[in-house]
Amino acid sequence: MARKLAYKRILLKLSGEVLEGGKGFGIDFDMVDKLCKEVIEVKKLGAEIVIVVGGGNFWRFRDFKDSGLDRVKSDYMGMMATVMNAVALADGFKKFKTDARVLSALDIPAVEKYNRDKGLEYLSEGKIVICAGGTGNPYFTTDTASSLRALELKCEAFLKATKVDYVYDKDPMKHKDAKAFKKMSYLEVLKRGLEVIDLSAIALCRDNKLPVVVFNLTKKGNIARVVKGDKIGSVIS
């Protein structure tokens, strides 16, 4: 008898930087293949998958805020970067004969425009849905876009992929005494002002009781472990 999944429909948030692989910029297509294979294994378990990918491998406002470029224009550049990453991911899935559809909040003729009903339809047909273009508005992070899309598309959990095992009280890469939290409340994250996830995203999840799981993507099989309910990462609820 197949094991019941802890989360049947998930939103997986990937940073743009993860697509860099070892290149330090742009897209490493070996990394795209690796990610697609891992997500496909999760799909084979019976999970329904929505992906939001960031654009930090090409552009982020905070990296160029001293350039003098207008914040709104900079944010739109970042949103366009997410569309490039989403298209690359969808093509990666196609290579492995898996249907993934990009839905963009930005109006780009070559890419299908985001529509909630269309997203739900694709999910019901067993397709992977990749949401691009953030929310379509400046001043909102892809974390906030992820929480919004997760709620709109009836996801049961928001999976935030990172390079570390848990949420910590400070950067574990810089501080050996960083304290890990395996379980946290939304309110505790907000009170502490932890930077692992955008605080407006946490507030949206709190208001709608959407659990957030922060986990280490660099360990192979961890997405599947989260979906199956294994005790890895930090659960914010």
SULNOR-V187493 format. One record per helix or strand. SS is the DSSP state (@ for helix, = for strand). FROM is the first residue (numbers start at 0). TO is the last residue. If there is no record, write none. Layout:
[[SS,FROM,TO] [SS,FROM,TO]]
This chain:
[[=,8,13] [@,15,19] [@,28,43] [=,47,52] [@,60,62] [@,64,66] [@,70,94] [=,99,103] [=,111,112] [@,115,123] [=,127,131] [@,141,151] [=,156,161] [=,166,167] [=,179,180] [=,182,183] [@,185,191] [@,198,206] [=,210,215] [@,221,227] [=,233,235]]
